[in-house]
Amino acid sequence: MLQMDVSALMGYTGALYKDFFGNSTGILFTGLIMLIWILIPLGLAIRVFKRKDL
């Protein structure tokens, strides 16, 4: 989507999207957020299931 310059059709949000996710910092930030998105619920689930007597 960034290669096709569709961001011009998306307006101001598209321009910010292209500026932020078009470089390595944005990609790294997004990857870290996705990792946190996985690890926090996984950690909470492990903690809850360790307490339960299954």
Protein Blocks (a to p, Z undefined) as FASTA:
>chain_A
ZZnommmmnommlmmmmmmmmpmklmmmmmmmmmmmmmmmmmmmmmmmmmpcZZ
